Amino acid sequence: MTGATTIKERADVPARSNAERAVRIALLGVLVGATVLALKYFAFVATGSVALYSDALESIINVVVAATAYVALRVSAKPADERHPYGYAKAEYFSAGIEGILIVVAAVAILRQAVLGFMHPHALQTPYVGLAVNATATVLNAAWCAVLLKKGHEWHSPALLGDGKHVLADVVTSIGVLIGVGLVAVTGRLWLDPAVASLVALNIMWSGWGLVRESLSGLLDEAVPSDVLVRIRQLLRERSAGAIEVHDLRTRRAARRIFIEFHLVVPGDMSVASAHAICDSIEEALQQDFDGPIVTIHVEPEWKAERSDSAPF
């Protein structure tokens, strides 16, 4: 087995199962976003508040983002084919990037409305009705945000995480808007309405930039996080009994899937069957710990060893 490479993908079915569940979650997100948008628009109509109008405007982006995430997840869930042997998982990073850009666009639109509010302040109509409706929409949004972030982390889905972070930004927006409109209703100080909207818009813009940065990291094949790398090294140490060393470990992530590549050095007189058994043991451990990783092992004879006393793995 000297110089041979073995690639295993035994957990493909669970990985696809997670992808299918993520698609269903994203579709439900479109319906939730549309419901929240309708509630927020009604709140704006009831009050005439610039801040509530801005909140409703941001929710339009929410619906577009949810639809974008749904399409990206549908594409990323497609199985690998001859032209795309590593699958379509990176489609999710495009979705997260688009979402980040849309968040920034929404923030700019909110700032524009805030400036108009400063220039042409006006009294609010039935503010408490609008506050109650907007608060209902915010609670619904917050609950949905928790679902998206939980499932996004659980299934390693950039599209769901991006959607969840966008909804979180929307929740923060809504809380700020509720505070601003509430203060306007209580104090009569009309400038508070656009002032709070302006502050929240800046927070949304920062959130959007974070999503763009994360999507670029994924498209550029960034290595897995340090805690994941530590766990991979631990499994290699535990399951490589009989081998001399592991070196040239490289990792990258494409949405839910982790790619792990390394060289396994074995004694020169070890049989192919024995070397293959070590590979199987390592692959089995990695498959059990991670969601459908693609593991590539290059087996080398002992004279290829690069081991040092300080860093054998």
N, C-alpha and C positions, 0 to 999 in steps of 0.2 A: 504493500500500500504506500510505499515510499513515493513522495511527491504527488500523491493523489488528493483530490478534493471531493468532499462529500457534502451534499446539501440536503437538509431535511425540512419538511414543512408538514408536521403531523397534526398541528392544531388549527388547520385551515378552517375546518367546519365551525369551531367555536368563534373564531375571528369573524367569519362571515355572519354568524348569528348575531354578534354584537353590532355589526354594521347594519343588519336589517332592523334591529330594534332602534338604532339611532335614526334611521330613515323615518320610522313611525313616529318617534318623538318629534322630529323636525316638522313633520306634516301637522301634528297636533299644535306645534308652536305657531303655525300660520293662523290657525283658528283662534288661538288664545290672543295673538297679537291683534287680529281684526276686532275681537270683542273689546279689548282694552282701548283700541283706537276709537271705537264707537262711543264708549263711555266718556272718554276724555273730550271728544268733540262736543258731546252734549253738555259737558261741564263748561266748555268755552262759550257755547251759545247761550247758556243760562246766565253767564256773568259778564261776558265781554272782556275778560281779563287777558292782558297781553301774555302773562306768564302761563296761563292755562292754554292759550292758543299755541304757545311755543312747545308746551308739553305734548299737545296733540300732534304738532308737526313732527316732533321727535318719534312719536309712536308710528307715524307713517313709515319712517325709516325702519322701525322694528318689524313691520309686516314684510317689507322688502327684504330685510336681512333674513328673516325666518324662511322666506321662499327661496332665497339664494342658498341658505344652508341645506334646505331640503334637496335642491337640485344637485348640489355638490356631494351630498351623502349618497344620493342615488347613483351618481357616477362612481364614487369611491368604493361602493359596495360591489361593483362588477368584478367578477373573477379575472385573474390573470389570463392573458391570451398570448398568441404568438408575437404580436407587435408590442405588447406591454407585459413582458414576462414577470415584472415585479408588481403588477397590479396598477390600480388607479387611485391609491390611497392619498396621493399628494393633491388630488383635486380639492380636498378639504382645506388645504392651506390657501388656495386661491380664494375660497369662500371667506375665510377669516380675514384675509387682506382686504377684500371688497367691503366686508362689514366695517373694518376699521376706517376705511376711507369714507363710507357713508355716515359713520358717527361724526367724523370731523365736519362733513358737509352740513349735517343737522345742527351741529354746534354753531357754525357760521350763520345759518339761517335764524337760529334763536337769538344770537347777538344782534342781528339786523332788526328783528322785531323788538328787542329790548331798547335799541336806539330810538326807534319810532315811538315806543312807549314813553321814553324820557321827553321826546319832543312834543308829543300830543297826549298828555295824561288825561284820563277820564274816569269818572266814578264807576264802580262795579254795580252790576244788577244782580239781585238775588245771590249774593256771594256764598251764603251758607248751603244753598242747594248745590251749587257748583262744587264746593269743598267736599260735601258728602259723596257726590258721584265720583269725583276724582280720587277720594280716599278709597272707595270701593275698588276702582280700577288699579290703584297702587297695591292694595293687599293681594289682588289676583295676580298682578305682575310679580310681586315678591315671591309668592308661592311657586310660580312657574320658574322664576330665576333659580330657586333652590333646586328644583328638579333638573334643570339643564346643567348646572354646575356639577351636581352630584354624578349624573350619568356621563357627562363629558369627561370627568376625571376617571370614573370607573371604567369607561370604554376607551379611554385615550383618544377622544374625538376632538380635534381642533375646531371643527365646524360647530359642534354643540357647545364647546367652551366659549368660542367666539360669540355665539348667539347668547349664551348665558351672561357673559360679561357685558354685552350690549344691553340686555334686559336689566342687569344690575345698574348700569349707568342710567337707564330710564327710571328705575325706582328711586335712585338718588335725585334725579331731576324732579320727580313728582313730589318727593318729600320737601325739597327746597321750594318748589312752587306752592305747596300747601302752606308752608310757613309764611311765604311772602304774601299770598292772597289773604291768609288769616290775619296777618298784621295790618294789611291794608283795610280789611273789614273792621278791625277793632279800633285802629288809630286814625283812619281816614287819610293817611299819608300815601298818596298815590305813587310817589317815586319808588316806594319799596317794591312794588310789583315788578317793574323792569330791572331793578337793581338785583334782586334775588335771581331772576332769570339769567342775568349776565354772569353771575358767579357760577351758577350751575352749568352754563354752557362751556365755561373754561374747563370745568372738571370733566365734562363729556369729551372735550377735545383731547385731553390728556389720555383718557381711556382709549379713544380711537387710535392714537399714536402707539399705544402699547400693543394693540392687536396687530397693527401693521408690522411692528418690529418682530412679534412672535411668528407671524406667517413667513417673514423673510428668513428667520432662523430655520424653520422647517424646510423651506425650499432650498436652502443652502446646505442641507444634510448635517445639521448640528448634531454633535454627539449626545447620547442620552444623559440625563442629569446625574450628578455625582453619586447620589445615593443608589441609583439603579446600577451604575457601574461597579460600585462596591459590592452589591449583591451578586452581580455576574462573576466578578473575580472570586468571591467566596464559593460559588457553586463550582467554578472551574477547579479550585483547590480540592474541594471535597470529592469530586467525581473523576479526577484524572489520575487515580492511583494506577501505578504501572508505567505511566509516562514520565519523561524526564522534566519537561517544562512546557509552559504555554507562553508564547510571545507574539508580538505584533497584533495585539487585540485592538480591533476597531469596531465602533458601533455607530449607528445612526437610527433615527426614527422617521417613519413615514406614517403620520396619523396614529392609528391604533397599533401599528406593527413595528417591531424592533428588528433591525438587522444586526447580526453579531458575526464577526469574522475574526479568526485567529489561526495561528500556526501551532500544531501539537507535535512536539518532538518526542519520539519513542526510541527505544533501543534498536540498533541496526539489525539485530537478529530476531526481533519480534515478528511473529507471523501476521499476515494480513487479517486473519480472523480475530486475533487478540487486539490489534490496533483498532479494528472496526468496533469491537465490543466497548472499548473505552469511549470512542466517539458516540456510540449509542447511549451510554450511561450519561455523558455530558448533555447530549441533546434532550434526553428524557427529563433531566433536572431543569433545564432551561424552559422546556415546554410547560412543565408543571408550574413554574413561577411566573411566566409571562404569557401574554395573550397572543398566541400564534407567531412566535418569532421565526425569522428566517436565519438559520444557523449554517455558516459555511466554515468547514474545518479543513485546513491544509496540513496533511500529515507529512512529517519530515524525519529523517534519520538522525541519530544522536550527534553526528558531527556538525549539524546545523544549529546546535544549541547556542543560546546567547545568554544563558543564565548568569546572574551575579548573586552574591550572597545577600545583597540588600533588596533585590527585586526579582524573585524567581517567577513571579506572575505579573 
